[in-house]
Amino acid sequence: MKRPERKIVILGSTGSIGKTALAVIRNMPGTFHVVGLAAGHRVGELEKQIREFSPGIVSVAAEADAVRLRKTVSRLEVVHGLHGAVMVADTPGADTVVAAIVGSDGLASTYRAVERASAWPSPTRNRWSWPADSLWGQPAAPAPNCFP
């Protein structure tokens, strides 16, 4: 029996970790479906990713970039700023989040991803956010889908 595609969100999709995650996804067709992407200011790179992976929601850092992007891609939700990245992390149906936004800019969206993960029946966490559960008062549950 074929496993259903995992719905994945990439926070920091235009950075090196995000691009590497997307390369893995590209080379594993039928395994993952990208449902959300969050990027900073590399809007041209994000546009290429949108064309290839067809997410339902994307976020960029600046409002001006979001306005420009809305004009070029009308079939998805475009949000901006730190709140936009949190909205992408909170994408309904996503069961995996790659948190790769650098520094304190990624804190709120990563926190939201961990908060959501604590409610999932089978928690999925990366090696950085999983131990952080106990720091933020969330129960540290076993993570059978943890990728080191």
Buried (B, 14 or more C-beta within 10 A) or exposed (E): EEEEBBBBBBBBBBBEBBBEBBEEBEEEEEBBBBBBBBBBEBBEBBBEBBEEBEBBBBBBBEEEBBEBBBEEBEEBBBBBBBEBBBBBBBBEEBBBBBBBBEEEBBEBBBBBBBBBBBEBEEBBBBEEBBEBBEEEEBEBBEBEBEEE
